[in-house]
Amino acid sequence: MDLLMAGLVGLMTGVAAWLMMSGNLMRFLIGFGLLGNAVNLAIFEAGRLSYGAPPLIADGAKAPVGEVANALPQALILTAIVIGFGLLAFTLVLIYRFYGAFGTIEVDDVDLAEPRD
C-alpha cells in the first residue's frame, strides 16, 4: 500500500508541475491545488495508516496504552486544507484582477507596457 501511495503522490506532483508550467493562470491554479493535495497525501502516508484506538490517555496514566492512531498528521493536514483553501481563493481573485487589467490569462500574451486599467 505504501508503494501505491508513493506512486500516486509522485503522479500527482508530476501532473501539478506540468500544469503549473503551462503558462495559463487557471491551469496554474489547478496545478497548485493538486500539488497541495499531493503534499497532504504524502504527510498522511508518512503518519503511518493504522486502525489503532484514538490517542486518549486514561486518568492517572502518563501515556496511552496499546496501539493508538497518530493524531499529529491528521491535525497538520486539517490545518493545511484550511490554509490551502484560503490561498486558492486569494489566488483566484488575483487571476480575476489580472484578467480585468490585461484581458487575458495567458502569461505569454501580456503586454506590460499597456494595461487596460
C-alpha positions in Angstrom: 0.0 0.0 0.0 2.9 2.3 0.7 4.3 1.8 -2.8 0.9 2.6 -4.3 0.6 5.8 -2.3 4.1 6.9 -3.1 3.3 6.3 -6.8 0.1 8.3 -6.5 1.9 11.2 -4.8 4.6 11.2 -7.5 2.0 11.2 -10.3 0.0 14.0 -8.7 3.2 16.0 -8.2 4.3 15.5 -11.8 0.9 16.5 -13.2 0.8 19.5 -10.9 4.3 20.6 -12.1 3.2 20.2 -15.7 0.1 22.2 -15.2 1.9 25.0 -13.3 4.4 25.4 -16.1 1.8 25.7 -18.9 1.6 29.5 -19.0 -2.2 29.6 -18.4 -3.1 31.0 -15.0 -6.1 28.8 -14.5 -4.1 25.7 -15.2 -1.5 27.1 -12.7 -4.2 27.4 -10.1 -5.5 23.8 -10.7 -1.9 22.6 -10.5 -1.3 24.5 -7.3 -4.3 22.9 -5.7 -3.3 19.5 -6.9 0.2 20.0 -5.5 -1.3 20.9 -2.2 -3.3 17.7 -2.2 -0.3 15.6 -3.1 1.6 17.1 -0.1 -1.3 16.4 2.2 -1.4 12.8 0.9 2.3 12.4 1.5 2.0 13.7 5.1 -0.9 11.4 5.7 1.1 8.4 4.4 4.2 9.4 6.4 2.0 9.3 9.6 1.5 5.5 9.1 -2.1 4.5 8.5 -3.3 2.4 11.4 -6.5 1.2 12.8 -5.5 1.8 16.4 -7.6 3.3 19.1 -8.0 7.1 19.4 -5.0 8.6 21.2 -6.7 9.2 24.6 -4.8 8.9 27.9 -6.7 7.3 30.8 -6.9 9.1 34.2 -3.7 8.7 36.1 -1.7 7.4 33.2 1.3 9.1 31.5 0.9 7.6 28.0 -1.8 5.8 26.1 -2.0 2.1 26.5 -1.6 -0.2 23.4 -1.5 0.8 19.8 -3.1 4.2 19.1 -3.5 6.2 15.9 -1.1 9.1 15.3 -3.2 12.4 15.6 -0.4 14.7 14.5 -0.5 14.1 10.7 -4.3 14.5 10.8 -4.0 17.8 12.6 -1.3 19.0 10.2 -3.4 18.0 7.2 -6.6 19.7 8.6 -4.6 22.9 9.0 -3.1 22.6 5.6 -6.5 22.1 4.0 -7.9 25.3 5.6 -4.8 27.4 4.7 -4.7 25.9 1.2 -8.4 26.8 0.5 -7.8 30.4 1.6 -4.7 30.6 -0.6 -6.6 29.2 -3.6 -9.5 31.7 -3.1 -7.0 34.6 -2.9 -5.2 33.4 -6.0 -8.5 33.1 -7.9 -9.2 36.7 -7.0 -5.7 37.7 -8.2 -6.3 35.9 -11.5 -9.7 37.7 -11.9 -8.0 41.1 -11.4 -5.2 40.1 -13.8 -7.8 39.3 -16.4 -9.5 42.6 -15.8 -6.3 44.5 -16.2 -4.8 42.7 -19.1 -7.7 41.0 -20.9 -6.1 37.5 -20.9 -5.0 34.8 -18.5 -2.2 33.6 -20.8 1.1 34.8 -19.4 2.8 34.9 -22.8 0.1 37.3 -24.3 0.6 40.0 -21.6 1.8 43.4 -22.7 3.1 45.0 -19.5 3.6 48.4 -21.2 -0.2 49.0 -21.7 -2.5 47.5 -19.1 -6.2 48.1 -19.8 -6.7 49.8 -16.4 
